[in-house]
């Protein structure tokens, strides 16, 4: 990677225990839309890279028997660990996605609010690994903020176009003035 995202987001999370205002209306609404858009009532296993402080992870536990939530930032994982303590089925791990990736397959993969921080050359790797991590019949959620991501080369349109090009059937397509979300099925 061209940037050390772990160090960058360690600083972000040291500056604020909730850097994206997870309790604010926009973040709460976005989580609700994402979880409501999931086509299956229940999933066995979920992989959520870029989990930050675990707000979406907590919401995913309501629909998933197990969630592997990872982040490049040790500081984010420390905060998430405290927030998610006691929730059944949650595993946290430090991973620099997409270079590092779990070997298991999942019923649900959630790529939310982090892919535009990657260097452009890492995006096709992320798409291939996310699609490849799905069990047959598994769902892939891709959700990102539509505003400008200052200081980074990718934006939501770049990310979502790359996932659309993977050719999976689209089950859900949501776009509003602030974010876009698609669910694909393998």
WOQUICOR-V132328 format. One line per field, one symbol per residue. ss: DSSP state (H for helix, E for strand, - for the rest). psi: psi as a letter, one per 40 degrees, with the letter a starting at -180 (. if undefined). burial: + if it has 16 or more other ideal C-beta (glycine too) atoms within 10 Angstrom, else -. A space follows every 10 residues. Layout:
# WOQUICOR-V132328
ss->???
psi->???
burial->???
This chain:
# WOQUICOR-V132328
ss->----HHHHHH HHHHH----- ----HHHHHH HHHHHHH--- --EEEEEEE- ----HHHHHH ---EEEEEEE E--HHHHHHH HHHH-----E EEEE------ -----EEEEE EE--HHH--H HHHHHHHHHH HH-EEEEEEE EEEEE----- -----HHHHH HHHH----EE EEEEE---EE EEEEE-
psi->ieigdddded dddddhegee feeidddddd ddddddehdi diidiihgif ebeedddddd deehdihhhi iehddddddd dddehehieh hiihighedh iieiiidhhh ghfddeeiid dedddddddd ddehiheiih hhhiheihgh eidiaddddd ddddeeeihh dihhhaedii hihih.
burial->----++--++ --+-----++ -+----+--+ +--++-++-+ --+-++++++ ++++++++++ +-++-+++++ +++-++++++ --++-----+ -+--++++-- ++---+++++ ++++++++-- -++--++-++ +-+++--+++ +++++---+- ---+++-+++ -++----+-- ++------++ ++++++
